[in-house]
C-alpha cells in the first residue's frame, strides 16, 4: 500500500512540473509567427475579361472575386472593396467583402453609367460619378447604397472625386469654366470653388495632409504640380510626359511615371520636387501606375517588360522587383489598407 502511495505522489509531482513549464496563454514565444502577407486587388483582362482579383504581395493565393469589373477601391478598414461592373450591361457600383462574399449592387441604372467609386475615410459613404442626369455628376451615398445625393448638380462634366484625409471635403475635376480644372467642395456639396484656376487641363489629383499633387499641361506638356498653403509649384520640368503622382503615406515623397528616358519608368522625388530617382530602370519597356504600400516600404506597379501588362512589386528604393501575375493584361493594382 505504501508503495502505491509513493508511486502516486511521484506521478503527481511529475505532472505538476511538466505543466508548469508549458507556456500560458498570452506568453510571448521565442519565434512569433510571421506577419500576414499584405494583399493587392487588381483587374485582370484575361479570359473572361475584367475580373476583380486578389493576390498576396509575394504572388501567392490568387483568387477571383467578381467579373466585368473596373476601378477597385478599398474601404480603409480593408474589409470591403467597391468597384464598377458591366455585368448587367451598363456600369454599376458594387461592393463585395474582401473574401469574395456578400456582393451587392448599390448604384445602378438601365440607361446611365455609375463609375469611379471612392470610400470616405470613415467608411460610411461612397462618392462616385454618374451620368444619369445627362452629364457626369459627383454623387454620394451611404455605404449600404441608401440616400444618394447629387453633390455637383451642374451642367458641366464633373469627374474624379477624391476625399480629403479628414473626410470633410471632396476634390474633383470639372470643365465648368471651359477647362478641366481642379475644384474642392464641402462633403455635402456646398461651396464648390476652383483650387487655383490655371486655364489648362488637369488630371489625377491626389491629397496628402495639406498638400495636393496633380498632372497638368498648363505649360504646354504634361507635368507634375503641387499646391500647398495656396501656393502652386511645378515639380517636374522636361519635354516628356509625366503622370500619376502618388504621395507616400507620410507625404514626404511622390511617385510618378515618365517617358523622359524614352520609355515609361517609375520615378520617385521629394514632395518639393528635388532628388528625382528612376526606380524601375528597365530600358525599352513600360513601367507605370505605381502605388505605395500602406507602410511605405513597397511599391506595386504595372509593367510590360515580359510581353504583357503584369503586376509587379518592388521595395521603395527600387530593389527586389518581383513579378506577381502571369495571367495576361492586368491593371488597377491597389494595396489593401
N, C-alpha and C positions, 0 to 999 in steps of 0.2 A: 504494500500500500504506500509506503514511504517513497519507494522508487517511482511509482506513478506520479505522486505529488511533485517530486523533484523534476521529473520529465516535463510535467505540465508547466511548472514555473519557468523552465528553460525555454519552452516554446513561446510563452507569453513575452518573455524578455527579448527573444529574437525578433518577434513581430513588432514590438514597440520600437526597437532601434531601427528596424528596417523601414518602418513607416515614417519615423522622424527624419529620415534622410531624403524623403521624397519632396519635390517642390510643391509648395502650396499654391492655390490659385492666385494669380497676380504677381508671383515671384518672377523677376527678370531672368531670362535664360541667357546662357553664355553665347549662343548663336541664335539671335532672333530671326524669325522668318523674313525673307526678302520683301521689300516694299512692292505692292501690287504694280504691275505694268500699267502705264497710262494708255488710254485708248484714243483713237483717232477716228472720227466719222469722215466719210468721203462719198463721192458719187462715182460709180463705175458705169462706163458706157459699153461694156462688153455685152454679149448676148444673154438675156434681153437688155436693152439699153436703159440707163437711168436708174440703176439700183442704188439705194441707200445702204451703205455698208459700214461695218465697224471692224477695226483691226487694232491689235496691240502695237505698241511702239517698236517692238522687235520683229514685227511681221507675222507673229503667230495669231491664231484664233480669229481668222477672217470669217465674219458672219454677214448675212444679208438680212436687212431689217424691213425694207419695203421696196417698191418698184416705181418706175416712171417718175423719179424724184429729182429735185434740184434744190440748191440753196439750203443746206442743213445748218441749223443754228441751235446750239446747246443752251438749255436753261443753266443758270450759273451754279445751281446745286448739282449739276451733272446727271440728273435723273431722267430728264426728258430731252427729246430733240424735236424741234419744229422744222418743217420743210414744206416746199410746194410740190405738188404732184399732178400729173396729167392723166392719172389712171381712169378718170371719168370723162375725159375729153378736153376740158379746159383746166387751166391751172387753179388748184385749190390749196388751202392751207391745212396741213395735218400736224398732229402731234403724236409721238409714239414714245413709249418707255425705252430706256437705253438697252433693255434686254429683249426688245422686239415685241413686247406685249402691249395690249390696250391701245391700238392705233385708233385715232379719232379724227374725223374731218370737222374742222372748226369754222372755216370760212369758205364759202362756195357759191357759185352761180353758174347757170347753164349758158349764159351769154357773155360773161365777163371773166377776167383773169385776176386771181389773187396771188401775189408773189412776194418774195424777199422778206420773210418773217424775221423779226428780231425780238428777243425777250427783254423786258425791263430788268434792271439789276436785282429787284426783289422777287422776280419770277411770277408776279401777279398779273402781268399784262403782256400782250404781244402786239407790236406795231407791224404793219405790212403795207403793201401797195396794192390798190385795186383800181380798175378802170370801169367799174360798174356805172359811174355817172357819165361815161363817155370820154373822160380823160383820166389820167393817172392821179390818184389822191393818196395821202397818207391816212390810214385807218388804224385805230387802236381798239383792242377788245380785251376782255378778261381772258385769263389763261385757259378757261373752260369754254371759250367761244361766245360767251354772252356779252351783251352791252357793247355792240360795235358802234364806234363814233368816228365820223369823218372829221379829221383834225384840220386839214388844209382848206377844203371847200373852196377851191379856186379854179377858174377855167384853164389855168396853165397846167403843165406837166410837172408833178411833184413825185420824186422817187428817192430811193436810197436812205431810208430812215436809220438814224444812229442815236441810241440813248446816251445821255450824259452819264458819267460814272455814278452820280448820286440819284439818277432817275427823275430829276425834276424838269429836264428839258429834252427835246428831240432835235437833232440836226438832220437836214435833208437837202436834196438838190432840187432846184426849181428854175424854170425858164420864164417866170412871170415878168421879168424885166427885159426879155429878149435874149438873155444869155443863161447858160446853165450855172447859176450861182449857188453858193452855199448859204442856207438860211438856218436860223435857230428859232424855235418857238417853245413856249411852255409845254409841259407834257399833256395839258388839256387842250392844246391848240391855240391858245391866246398869244398875242404879241409876237407874231412872226416878223422877223427882220433879217435882212442880209447881213452876214457876218462881217465881211469887208468887201463891198462891191468892187469888182475888178474888170467888168465888161469883157469877160472871157469865158471859155468853157472850163468847168471844174468837175472833178470826179473823185470817187473813192476817199471821202473824208473819214478820218478816224480820230478818236478822242482819247486823251490821257491826262487825267487831273485837270489842269487849267490850260492845256495845250491841244491844238487841233492841227493835224497834218493832212495834206491833200495833194492831188495832182492837178496841175493847171497848165493851159497853153497861153497864159497871159503875155508871155514874152516870145511867142512865135513857135515854140515847140514844147512838148510835154515835160515838165519839170516837177520836182517835189518842193512844196512850200510848207511853211508853218505859221500859225497865228498863235501868239502868246501875249497876254496882257494887252490886247488890242493892237499889237504890233505884228505886221506881216514880214516874214523874211524868206528869202529864196535859199533853199538848202542845196540844190544841185544846179549846175550851170555848165551845160555842154550842148552839143548838137544832136544828142542821142534822144531816145525815148525812155523816160524814167517813170515808173508807175508802182502802184500797190504799196504805199507806205504802211508800215505796221510798227507801232510803238512796242518796245519791250515792256514787260509787266511793271517795272519801276519807272518807266517813262524816260530813261536816260539815253536810250538808243532807238534808232529807226531802221528797220529792214526795208528794202525796196528792190525792184529788179530793173535792170537797164541793159540796153544793147550798145552801150558805149564801146565795148570791146569787139563789136561786130556780130556777136551772138548774145542771147539773153542770159545774164548772170545775176545771181542774188548778191547784193551788197549790204553792208551794214555801215552806219555812221552814227556819230554822237547826235543828240537831238538838236544841236546847234549847227549841224551840217559838217562838222570837222571830222577828220580821221576816217575817211571812207576806205573800206576794205572789201575786196572781192572774196566772198566766202566759198562759192562753189568751184570756181576756176576749172571749168570743163569746156575748153575751146571747141567751137564748131557745133555745139548742141545748145539747147534752150532750157534754162532753169528759171522758174518763176513762181509767184504766188506763195512766198514764204510766210510762215506764221510761227510765232514764239510758243513754246510750251508754257503752261501756267507758271512754272518756277523760273522761266527764262534760261534754262540750261540747254534746251534743244530747239531745233527748228525743223518743221515739216515743210516740204516743198514738192513741186511737180517738175519732172524732168523728162525729156525725150531722148536722153543720152543712149538708151538701149533700144531705140526704134519707135517707141510709142510713149505717150504720156503716162508715167507711172508715179506712185507716191514714194518719196524718199524722206529719210530723217538724217540730220547731222547734228553734231554738237554746236553750241552757239559760236564757237570760234572757227567753224567750217570743217573741223576734223571728223573722222569716222562717218563718212557719208555711206548710208546703207539703203538699199532698195527694199521696199516693203511689199509691193504688189507686183503681180505677174499676170494681170487679167485683161490688159488692153488699155483703152483710153480711160484715164481716171483724173478727176479734178476735185475742187472744193474740199480740200483736206482741212479739217478743223479739230483741234485738240479738245478733249473732254476737260472741263474746268476742274 
